[in-house]
Amino acid sequence: MTVHTPIEKLDPADAKVRRELKTLLHPARGRRAAWIGAFLILIVGAWWLLREGPPQAAAAPAPVLTVAAPIARDVTLWDEYIGRFEASKAVEVRPRVSGAITAIHFTDGQIVRKGQPLFTIDPRPYRAALAEARASAASARSDLALARLELDRASRLVDIEAVSQSEIDRLRATVNAATAALAGADARIAARALDVEFTTVRAPLAGRISDRQIDAGNLVSAGDAGGTLLTTINALDPIYFTFQGSEALFLKTKREGGQKGADVEVRLQDENDYRWKGRIDFTDNGLDPRSGTIRARGRFDNPEMFLTPGMFGNMRLSTGQTARALLVPAAAVQTDQARKILYVVGKDGMVAAKPVEIGPEVDGLRVIRSGLAPTDRVVINGYQFARPGTKAETKAGKIAADAPEKGAAGPNEPVSAQATFAK
């Protein structure tokens, strides 16, 4: 028989002790309850957030865009080329006689006139040679006079048969030989006189001279190719502008009636206006098959000799024809990857992007070749806020050409462009 020992009852005040005792007896059960409680709290919080939803953003106001219809104007279209100026004539100054340089009569880089003395070569040897040639001519002249005298004397004796006919023939031959000798002596005088003249080296043409290649005191040699190079001169009035044109532009110009004598205009790198006026005076006789281009040249008056060989410039060529074109502000044309677009607003207020083909710019306006209708409302201000497919509020604007910039050109000269308004 088993005897159970009665356990003494705990006082209710000892409930805290009992709970701690239960936790000690069952630790895993307590941790599980804590995790379950935390999970329930997380679920309730997420449900509350989802039920409330994100705060509603206020609708953005529609942008206000300035719109205007494109303007239609008659414009003269130009084809643009790139080229450089070249001297219309260029010479290498070389001596025509040998000798020592005794004087130089120019400043490096100055403008010289045709015939102006440039160098002096010691003339003394050539003057002596000229004096010798003159002396030889005097001797030949004396021999000729004696031969003629003897012939005249013998001719008077022929009638009395005192002189044979053969002697007369010999004397005539002597006269002829003396005549030829005198002619040779005179030619040598002319040659020696030229040598003396050539001791003063003169400018063969007017233009700008380069720097001297040799100083006074040096010996120089005569000759065309092997002669000593003294300096060079470029003729600057007129001056040429040479350029290369593509086959496509060459064909276009030909089909539009362009030919030799067409007007051209050039602007320099620091100029806004095409202020230099000229005419085409040469087109090569064939295209280069390697580059597919043809060489051509414009002729420009340059009385002040401002234009200099080697200067780079932009040239435009006009056939004189005009065309009706639609124009919009150049700033309104936007780039979308590889295409050009204009933002337009329809009657329903929706913004759309129209791909267009652009032409040249004139007075701040861009010629639109295709893709735009005369009735389209083009965004000319606020285009940075335009978004295709969205609505926008509009206000009416007006398209006007910019005033030409003040530059070196005169008031009637067209501004830098590939097109000008027809007059």
Secondary structure, DSSP 8 states (H G I E B T S, - for coil): -----------GGGHHHHHHHHHHH-HHHHHHHHHHHHHHHHHHHHHHHHHH-----------EEEEE--EEEEEEEEEEEEEEEEEEEEEEE--SS-EEEEEE-S-TT-EE-TT-EEEEE--HHHHHHHHHHHHHHHHHHHHHHHHHHHHHHHHHHTTTT-S-HHHHHHHHHHHHHHHHHHHHHHHHHHHHHHHHHHTEEE-SSSEEE---SS-TT-EE---SSSS---EEEEEEEEEEEEEEEEHHHHHHHHHTT--TT-EEEEEETT-SB--EEEEEEEE-SS-BTTTTEEEEEEEE--TT--S-TT-EEEEEEEEEEEEEEEEEEGGG-EEETTEEEEEEE-TTSBEEEEEEEEEEEETTEEEEEES--TT--EEEE-GGG--TTSB-EEEE-----------SS-TTS-BSSSEEE--
